[in-house]
């Protein structure tokens, strides 16, 4: 039977340990932490220099059912008998540097069949404390996608689709419009994005600007073809009617292809005050996912009813068969274009009065985002004297640096990620980009 005192420990988010001088695992955020934030995992009551191990278990959906992932780190206690997992460098483990998110992202698939581990709920991380090889404390920590006071509005109009979110009772908050990548938008994914930004005191519209046919999302382009930049103006018009939103303080946050749209909108609309472009492009690229051999003009984006000048995609077959990375396809297509065509396809960011935060990965296998970040920044600096561009360059990171740094980064037993780059470098970059993005919008909006 669980004792009365044990129940009190669990109630207040403190894991039970043996009475006396035994250690306790203390999670400063209680039983949950907002995705992207430090969990505050500390162990107290240890002997100075004593070595302990923290294990973190979580599951992820797989084709044959949930897959168990296991991350771990060993630490030595400080002179006052404390281990602070957020700040200390592991002596050994699945990650190497001090990282408050390390126990969340660094796990490898694990074949452990223990029932309690196999039945971990989605977004839950089970932390176990080992001392001298014995488990002496454990705690289930939930990574919550948004705060409890967030109010959501599903948006399904002829001109605007997605999710709007803001804290309950909010009034005239700064606005962030988030833009997904080439995976296409869904109401589920946009609700999560909107809720997360709203949890940081932004009135947030997570916009679906296109979706693949199989996603069954109404009112949006079914394929990446001549998507109107005006969709951002439509979103602002919708937001203007919301008491929670102050559209005079509006920023755009784009990821991958969404950053292409964000940069284009900032180049056209003077009311865009800030753009956080994660793994962006400096160019407009051609359409894809549609028949481009019908004689019509196809571009990824259009404005004022006309397709924008773009760099068309070459043969996609080598990419689909794995013989060529998508980044290589982009480099080849640019190289084979004339200087005149490249100049015409450049996104005219120098026309914008907004401030920019740009983040790119040097081992991005989707497109050469680090190179294009440097190109955008150079053009902006040349055109404007004031320091309006901040760049985050991660030479060893891949494409997927636009999350919160708490997602699992190793889908198999290797250290490479699907979008290129080293898993540890990519995960670390994602956490830094997330922190900088919040700081950027708070300072500019």
C-alpha positions as CSV (number, residue, x, y, z in Angstrom):
1,X,0.0,0.0,0.0
2,X,1.2,3.5,-0.8
3,X,1.7,5.5,2.4
4,X,0.1,8.8,3.1
5,X,3.4,10.6,2.9
6,X,4.2,9.0,-0.5
7,X,0.9,10.3,-1.8
8,X,1.8,13.8,-0.6
9,X,5.1,13.6,-2.5
10,X,3.3,12.6,-5.7
11,X,0.6,15.2,-5.3
12,X,3.2,18.0,-5.2
13,X,5.2,16.7,-8.1
14,X,8.1,15.3,-5.9
15,X,9.1,11.7,-6.5
16,X,9.3,9.4,-3.5
17,X,12.6,8.1,-2.2
18,X,13.5,6.1,0.9
19,X,13.3,8.0,4.1
20,X,16.4,9.3,5.9
21,X,19.4,10.5,3.8
22,X,18.3,9.1,0.5
23,X,18.0,11.5,-2.5
24,X,14.8,12.9,-3.9
25,X,14.2,13.7,-7.5
26,X,12.6,17.2,-7.6
27,X,11.0,18.6,-10.7
28,X,10.6,22.4,-10.2
29,X,7.7,22.6,-12.7
30,X,5.6,20.0,-10.7
31,X,4.2,17.3,-12.9
32,X,4.4,19.1,-16.2
33,X,6.5,21.6,-18.2
34,X,5.6,23.6,-21.3
35,X,7.3,22.3,-24.4
36,X,10.6,24.1,-25.0
37,X,11.2,25.1,-21.4
38,X,13.7,23.6,-18.9
39,X,12.3,20.9,-16.7
40,X,14.3,21.9,-13.7
41,X,15.4,18.3,-12.9
42,X,17.5,18.4,-9.7
43,X,18.7,15.7,-7.3
44,X,19.4,16.7,-3.7
45,X,20.6,14.9,-0.6
46,X,23.7,13.3,-2.2
47,X,27.2,13.1,-0.9
48,X,29.7,15.6,-2.5
49,X,31.0,14.0,-5.7
50,X,28.6,11.1,-5.6
51,X,27.8,9.7,-9.1
52,X,24.1,9.1,-10.0
53,X,22.3,8.3,-13.3
54,X,19.1,9.8,-14.7
55,X,17.1,7.8,-17.2
56,X,14.4,9.3,-19.3
57,X,11.9,7.1,-21.2
58,X,9.3,8.2,-23.7
59,X,7.4,6.7,-26.6
60,X,6.8,7.8,-30.1
61,X,4.3,6.5,-32.7
62,X,5.7,4.0,-35.1
63,X,4.3,2.0,-38.1
64,X,3.9,-1.1,-35.9
65,X,2.9,0.8,-32.7
66,X,4.6,2.9,-30.1
67,X,8.4,2.8,-30.0
68,X,10.1,3.2,-26.7
69,X,13.1,5.7,-26.5
70,X,15.6,5.8,-23.7
71,X,17.9,8.7,-22.9
72,X,20.3,8.8,-19.9
73,X,23.0,10.9,-18.3
74,X,25.4,10.4,-15.4
75,X,26.3,13.3,-13.1
76,X,28.5,13.9,-10.1
77,X,27.0,15.8,-7.2
78,X,28.3,19.3,-6.4
79,X,30.0,20.0,-3.0
80,X,26.6,20.7,-1.5
81,X,25.2,17.3,-2.7
82,X,23.1,18.6,-5.6
83,X,22.8,17.5,-9.3
84,X,21.3,20.1,-11.6
85,X,20.5,18.3,-14.8
86,X,19.7,21.5,-16.6
87,X,23.1,23.0,-16.2
88,X,25.7,20.3,-15.6
89,X,27.8,18.5,-18.2
90,X,27.1,14.8,-18.2
91,X,30.0,12.5,-17.3
92,X,28.5,10.0,-19.7
93,X,25.2,9.5,-21.5
94,X,23.2,9.9,-24.7
95,X,24.3,13.6,-25.0
96,X,27.5,15.3,-24.1
97,X,27.1,19.0,-23.4
98,X,25.1,20.8,-20.7
99,X,21.6,20.9,-22.1
100,X,18.3,21.4,-20.2
101,X,16.5,19.5,-23.0
102,X,19.0,16.7,-23.4
103,X,17.0,14.1,-21.6
104,X,14.1,14.8,-23.9
105,X,15.6,14.7,-27.3
106,X,18.6,12.3,-27.0
107,X,17.0,9.0,-26.6
108,X,17.6,5.9,-28.7
109,X,15.1,3.1,-29.4
110,X,15.0,0.6,-26.6
111,X,13.8,-3.0,-26.6
112,X,12.9,-3.0,-22.8
113,X,9.5,-4.8,-22.5
114,X,8.8,-3.6,-18.9
115,X,5.0,-2.9,-19.0
116,X,5.2,0.5,-17.2
117,X,7.7,1.6,-19.9
118,X,5.7,0.2,-22.8
119,X,2.6,2.1,-21.7
120,X,4.0,5.6,-21.3
121,X,1.4,8.0,-22.6
122,X,2.0,10.5,-25.4
123,X,4.0,13.6,-24.3
124,X,4.9,11.9,-21.0
125,X,8.5,11.4,-20.0
126,X,9.3,8.9,-17.2
127,X,12.4,10.0,-15.3
128,X,14.2,7.4,-13.1
129,X,17.0,8.1,-10.7
130,X,19.6,5.3,-10.3
131,X,22.1,5.2,-7.4
132,X,24.7,2.4,-7.4
133,X,22.7,0.6,-10.1
134,X,19.4,0.6,-8.2
135,X,16.3,2.7,-9.1
136,X,15.5,4.7,-6.0
137,X,13.1,7.3,-7.4
138,X,11.0,8.0,-10.4
139,X,8.7,10.7,-11.7
140,X,6.3,11.0,-14.7
141,X,6.7,14.4,-16.4
142,X,4.2,15.7,-18.9
143,X,5.4,17.9,-21.8
144,X,2.3,20.0,-22.2
145,X,1.8,21.6,-25.7
146,X,0.2,24.8,-24.3
147,X,-0.9,26.3,-21.0
148,X,-4.3,25.6,-19.5
149,X,-5.6,29.1,-19.9
150,X,-5.3,29.2,-23.7
151,X,-8.6,29.7,-25.7
152,X,-8.7,28.4,-29.2
153,X,-10.8,29.4,-32.3
154,X,-10.8,27.1,-35.3
155,X,-10.8,29.3,-38.4
156,X,-12.5,28.0,-41.6
157,X,-13.4,30.8,-44.0
158,X,-13.0,31.2,-47.7
159,X,-9.9,33.3,-47.2
160,X,-8.4,32.1,-43.9
161,X,-7.9,28.6,-42.5
162,X,-6.1,27.5,-39.4
163,X,-6.2,28.0,-35.6
164,X,-6.2,31.2,-33.5
165,X,-5.2,31.1,-29.9
166,X,-4.7,33.5,-27.0
167,X,-4.7,33.5,-23.2
168,X,-8.2,33.7,-21.7
169,X,-9.2,37.3,-21.2
170,X,-6.3,38.7,-23.2
171,X,-6.6,42.1,-24.9
172,X,-4.5,43.8,-27.5
173,X,-1.6,41.4,-27.4
174,X,1.2,41.4,-30.0
175,X,0.4,39.2,-33.0
176,X,2.4,36.3,-34.4
177,X,1.3,34.5,-37.6
178,X,2.9,31.1,-38.0
179,X,3.5,29.4,-41.3
180,X,4.2,25.7,-41.8
181,X,6.5,24.1,-44.3
182,X,6.0,21.9,-47.4
183,X,4.4,19.1,-45.3
184,X,1.2,21.1,-45.7
185,X,-1.1,22.4,-43.0
186,X,-3.5,20.5,-40.8
187,X,-5.9,21.7,-38.1
188,X,-4.1,19.5,-35.6
189,X,-0.6,20.9,-36.3
190,X,-1.7,24.5,-36.5
191,X,-3.6,24.2,-33.1
192,X,-0.4,23.0,-31.5
193,X,1.7,25.9,-33.0
194,X,-0.9,28.5,-32.1
195,X,-1.3,27.2,-28.5
196,X,2.5,27.1,-27.9
197,X,3.0,30.7,-29.0
198,X,-0.1,31.9,-27.2
199,X,1.3,30.3,-24.0
200,X,4.0,33.0,-24.3
201,X,1.6,35.9,-24.4
202,X,1.1,36.3,-28.2
203,X,-2.2,36.4,-30.0
204,X,-1.4,33.7,-32.5
205,X,-2.9,32.7,-35.8
206,X,-1.3,29.5,-37.1
207,X,-2.2,29.7,-40.8
208,X,-2.9,26.9,-43.2
209,X,-1.8,28.4,-46.5
210,X,-1.8,25.1,-48.5
211,X,-2.5,21.4,-47.9
212,X,-2.0,18.2,-49.9
213,X,-5.2,16.6,-51.1
214,X,-5.0,13.7,-48.7
215,X,-5.1,16.1,-45.8
216,X,-8.7,17.0,-46.7
217,X,-8.2,20.7,-45.6
218,X,-10.9,22.9,-47.1
219,X,-10.5,26.4,-48.6
220,X,-6.8,26.2,-49.3
221,X,-4.6,25.4,-52.4
222,X,-4.2,21.7,-52.9
223,X,-0.6,21.6,-53.9
224,X,2.3,24.1,-54.0
225,X,1.4,26.1,-57.0
226,X,0.9,29.9,-57.3
227,X,0.0,30.4,-53.7
228,X,-1.1,34.0,-53.3
229,X,1.1,36.1,-51.0
230,X,-2.2,38.0,-50.2
231,X,-3.2,35.2,-47.9
232,X,-1.1,37.1,-45.2
233,X,-3.1,40.2,-45.8
234,X,-6.3,38.2,-45.5
235,X,-5.1,36.8,-42.2
236,X,-4.3,40.3,-40.9
237,X,-7.8,41.5,-41.9
238,X,-9.3,38.6,-39.9
239,X,-7.1,39.3,-36.9
240,X,-8.1,42.9,-36.9
241,X,-11.6,41.9,-35.6
242,X,-10.2,40.1,-32.6
243,X,-10.1,42.0,-29.3
244,X,-7.1,39.8,-28.2
245,X,-4.9,41.0,-31.1
246,X,-3.1,44.3,-31.8
247,X,-2.4,44.1,-35.6
248,X,-0.1,47.2,-35.4
249,X,2.4,44.8,-33.7
250,X,2.5,41.9,-36.1
251,X,5.2,39.4,-36.8
252,X,5.6,36.4,-39.0
253,X,7.2,33.1,-38.1
254,X,7.9,30.8,-41.0
255,X,9.5,27.4,-41.1
256,X,11.2,26.2,-44.4
257,X,8.7,26.9,-47.2
258,X,6.7,29.0,-44.7
259,X,9.7,31.3,-44.4
260,X,9.6,31.8,-48.2
261,X,6.1,33.1,-47.8
262,X,7.0,35.2,-44.7
263,X,9.9,36.9,-46.5
264,X,7.7,37.6,-49.5
265,X,5.0,39.1,-47.4
266,X,7.4,41.3,-45.5
267,X,8.7,42.6,-48.8
268,X,5.2,43.6,-49.9
269,X,3.5,44.8,-46.7
270,X,5.0,47.6,-44.6
271,X,2.9,46.6,-41.6
272,X,5.0,43.4,-41.0
273,X,7.2,44.5,-38.1
274,X,9.2,41.3,-37.5
275,X,10.1,38.1,-39.3
276,X,11.6,35.0,-37.7
277,X,12.6,32.8,-40.7
278,X,13.8,29.3,-39.8
279,X,15.8,27.5,-42.5
280,X,14.7,30.1,-45.1
281,X,15.4,30.6,-48.8
282,X,16.7,33.7,-50.5
283,X,14.9,32.8,-53.7
284,X,11.4,32.0,-55.0
285,X,11.2,28.4,-56.2
286,X,9.0,26.8,-58.7
287,X,5.8,24.9,-58.2
288,X,5.7,21.2,-57.2
289,X,3.1,18.6,-56.6
290,X,1.2,19.7,-59.7
291,X,1.4,19.2,-63.5
292,X,3.8,21.8,-64.7
293,X,3.8,20.7,-68.3
294,X,0.5,22.1,-69.3
295,X,1.9,25.3,-70.8
296,X,0.8,27.5,-67.9
297,X,3.1,29.6,-65.8
298,X,3.8,27.8,-62.5
299,X,5.5,29.3,-59.5
300,X,5.5,28.5,-55.8
301,X,3.9,31.9,-55.1
302,X,1.9,34.6,-56.9
303,X,1.2,38.2,-56.1
304,X,-1.5,40.4,-57.6
305,X,-2.7,37.5,-59.7
306,X,0.6,36.9,-61.4
307,X,3.0,34.0,-60.8
308,X,6.3,35.3,-59.2
309,X,9.6,34.9,-61.1
310,X,11.2,31.7,-59.8
311,X,13.9,29.0,-60.2
312,X,12.0,26.0,-61.5
313,X,12.8,22.5,-60.2
314,X,14.7,20.0,-62.4
315,X,14.3,16.2,-62.5
316,X,12.9,15.1,-59.2
317,X,13.4,11.4,-59.8
318,X,16.9,11.2,-58.3
319,X,15.5,12.8,-55.1
320,X,12.6,10.4,-54.9
321,X,14.9,7.4,-55.3
322,X,17.4,8.7,-52.7
323,X,20.3,9.2,-55.3
324,X,20.3,12.9,-54.7
325,X,19.5,15.1,-51.7
326,X,16.9,17.8,-52.1
327,X,19.6,20.3,-51.1
328,X,21.7,19.1,-54.1
329,X,18.6,19.5,-56.4
330,X,18.3,23.1,-55.3
331,X,22.0,23.9,-55.8
332,X,22.0,22.3,-59.2
333,X,18.9,24.1,-60.3
334,X,20.3,27.4,-59.2
335,X,23.7,26.7,-60.8
336,X,21.9,25.9,-64.1
337,X,19.9,29.2,-64.1
338,X,21.1,32.4,-65.7
339,X,22.3,35.3,-63.6
340,X,19.3,37.2,-64.9
341,X,16.9,34.5,-63.8
342,X,18.5,34.3,-60.3
343,X,18.2,38.1,-59.9
344,X,14.5,38.0,-61.0
345,X,13.8,35.2,-58.5
346,X,15.5,36.9,-55.5
347,X,13.0,37.8,-52.7
348,X,13.3,41.6,-52.4
349,X,13.8,41.6,-48.7
350,X,15.7,44.9,-48.9
351,X,12.3,46.6,-49.6
352,X,11.1,45.6,-46.1
353,X,11.2,47.8,-43.1
354,X,10.9,44.8,-40.8
355,X,13.5,43.3,-38.4
356,X,14.6,39.8,-39.2
357,X,15.8,36.7,-37.3
358,X,17.3,34.1,-39.7
359,X,18.4,30.6,-38.7
360,X,20.1,28.0,-41.0
361,X,21.8,24.7,-40.8
362,X,25.1,24.0,-42.6
363,X,24.3,20.3,-43.2
364,X,20.7,20.9,-44.3
365,X,19.7,18.2,-46.8
366,X,16.5,19.9,-47.9
367,X,18.0,23.1,-49.2
368,X,21.1,25.1,-48.4
369,X,19.6,27.2,-45.7
370,X,22.8,28.4,-44.0
371,X,24.1,29.7,-47.4
372,X,20.8,31.4,-48.1
373,X,20.7,33.0,-44.6
374,X,24.1,34.5,-45.3
375,X,22.9,35.8,-48.7
376,X,19.7,37.4,-47.2
377,X,21.7,39.0,-44.4
378,X,24.3,40.4,-46.8
379,X,21.7,41.9,-49.1
380,X,19.9,43.5,-46.2
381,X,23.0,44.9,-44.6
382,X,24.1,46.4,-48.0
383,X,20.7,48.0,-48.5
384,X,20.1,49.3,-45.0
385,X,22.5,50.9,-42.6
386,X,20.8,49.9,-39.3
387,X,21.4,46.5,-37.8
388,X,18.0,44.9,-38.7
389,X,19.1,41.3,-39.2
390,X,20.2,38.7,-36.6
391,X,21.5,35.4,-37.9
392,X,21.8,32.0,-36.2
393,X,24.2,29.8,-38.1
394,X,24.7,26.1,-37.1
395,X,27.3,24.5,-39.3
396,X,26.6,20.9,-38.1
397,X,22.8,21.1,-37.9
398,X,20.3,19.9,-40.5
399,X,16.9,21.1,-41.6
400,X,14.8,20.4,-38.6
401,X,15.8,23.1,-36.3
402,X,12.4,24.8,-36.1
403,X,10.9,23.0,-33.1
404,X,11.4,23.6,-29.4
405,X,14.4,21.3,-28.9
406,X,12.4,18.7,-26.9
407,X,11.4,16.4,-29.8
408,X,13.1,13.1,-30.3
409,X,16.0,13.5,-32.8
410,X,17.0,9.9,-33.5
411,X,14.3,8.0,-35.3
412,X,16.7,5.0,-35.6
413,X,19.9,4.0,-34.0
414,X,22.1,6.4,-36.0
415,X,23.1,10.0,-35.2
416,X,21.9,11.4,-38.5
417,X,18.5,13.1,-38.8
418,X,16.1,12.9,-41.8
419,X,16.8,16.5,-42.8
420,X,20.6,16.1,-42.5
421,X,23.0,17.1,-39.9
422,X,24.2,15.6,-36.6
423,X,21.3,14.7,-34.3
424,X,22.9,16.4,-31.3
425,X,23.8,19.6,-33.2
426,X,20.3,19.7,-34.7
427,X,18.5,19.3,-31.4
428,X,20.7,21.8,-29.7
429,X,20.1,24.3,-32.5
430,X,16.4,23.8,-32.3
431,X,16.4,24.7,-28.6
432,X,18.5,27.8,-29.2
433,X,16.4,28.9,-32.2
434,X,13.2,28.5,-30.1
435,X,14.6,30.6,-27.2
436,X,15.9,33.3,-29.6
437,X,12.6,33.4,-31.5
438,X,10.6,34.2,-28.3
439,X,13.2,36.8,-27.3
440,X,13.1,38.3,-30.8
441,X,9.4,38.7,-30.9
442,X,9.2,40.1,-27.3
443,X,11.8,42.7,-28.2
444,X,10.4,43.7,-31.6
445,X,6.6,43.5,-31.0
